[in-house]
C-alpha cells in the first residue's frame, strides 16, 4: 500500500518562504494527476496547484506568481515552493496523487503571521 508524507510546514512571517515536500513510500503508477490542496480554518478544501494530464499545471488564482509546484520522479517526491507568503495562506496543506486510487497525505500546517 502507498503512503504519502508531507513535510516542510511551519510558522513564517508574511513575505517569507517555505518549501513543502510530499514523499511517496513507493512508486505510484500510473499517475493521472498530482497536486497540493489546502484547508484553512472554517473553509472548504481547495486546490492550490496540480499537474494534470497533458503536462499542464493549474494554480489557484490566489497563489499564481507566488507558488511553484514541481516533482522529482526518481525520488517519488513532489514539492510546493511558496514565496511571498500571506496570512491568508495559513492552512493545512495536503498532497494528493490520483492513480488507480486516490492517495492523500496526513497534512502539514503552514502558519503565516503578520
C-alpha positions in Angstrom: 0.0 0.0 0.0 1.1 3.6 -0.7 1.6 6.3 1.9 2.2 10.0 1.3 4.1 12.0 3.9 4.2 15.8 3.8 6.9 17.9 5.4 8.2 21.4 5.4 5.4 23.3 7.1 5.9 25.7 9.9 5.5 29.2 11.1 6.7 32.0 8.9 6.3 35.8 8.8 4.4 37.4 6.0 6.6 37.8 3.0 8.6 34.7 3.8 9.0 31.4 2.0 8.5 27.8 2.7 9.0 24.6 0.6 6.7 21.7 1.2 7.6 18.2 0.3 5.4 15.1 -0.3 7.2 11.8 -0.4 5.5 8.6 -1.5 6.5 5.4 0.2 6.7 3.7 -3.2 6.4 4.4 -6.8 2.9 5.0 -8.0 2.0 4.0 -11.5 0.1 5.1 -13.4 -0.4 8.7 -12.2 -3.3 10.6 -13.7 -2.9 13.8 -11.6 -1.0 15.0 -8.6 -1.1 18.2 -6.7 -1.5 20.2 -3.5 -4.7 21.1 -1.6 -5.2 23.2 1.5 -7.8 23.7 4.1 -8.0 26.9 6.2 -9.9 27.1 9.4 -13.6 27.5 8.7 -13.0 27.0 5.0 -13.5 24.2 2.5 -10.6 22.3 1.0 -9.3 24.0 -2.2 -6.9 23.1 -4.9 -3.7 25.0 -4.7 -1.6 23.6 -7.6 -1.7 20.5 -9.6 -0.2 18.7 -12.6 -2.9 17.3 -14.9 -3.0 15.0 -17.9 -1.2 16.5 -20.9 1.6 18.1 -18.9 -0.3 21.2 -17.8 -0.2 22.9 -14.5 -3.1 24.5 -12.7 -2.7 27.1 -10.0 -5.4 28.7 -7.8 -5.7 32.4 -8.7 -4.8 33.3 -5.2 -1.3 31.8 -5.5 -0.4 32.5 -9.1 3.0 34.1 -9.3 3.9 33.1 -5.8 3.8 29.3 -5.6 5.5 26.8 -7.8 4.8 23.1 -8.0 7.5 20.6 -9.0 8.3 17.0 -8.8 11.3 14.6 -8.8 10.1 11.3 -10.1 13.4 9.5 -9.2 12.7 10.4 -5.5 9.0 9.8 -5.6 8.6 13.3 -4.3 6.5 16.4 -5.1 7.2 19.9 -3.9 5.5 23.2 -3.4 7.7 26.3 -3.3 5.8 29.0 -1.6 7.1 32.6 -1.8 5.7 35.9 -0.7 3.5 34.2 1.8 0.4 36.0 3.2 -1.6 35.4 6.3 -4.4 34.1 4.2 -2.2 31.3 3.1 -2.5 29.9 6.6 -3.9 26.4 6.3 -3.2 22.7 6.5 -1.6 21.6 3.2 -2.3 18.2 1.8 -0.7 16.4 -1.1 -2.7 14.3 -3.4 -1.9 11.7 -6.0 -4.6 10.2 -8.2 -3.7 6.9 -9.8 -5.9 3.8 -9.8 -6.7 5.0 -6.3 -6.7 8.4 -4.7 -3.9 8.9 -2.2 -3.7 11.7 0.5 -1.0 12.8 2.9 -1.7 13.5 6.5 -1.2 17.2 6.0 1.3 19.8 7.2 0.5 23.0 8.9 1.5 26.3 7.4 1.0 29.4 9.5 1.8 32.8 8.2 1.9 35.6 10.8 1.5 39.3 10.1 
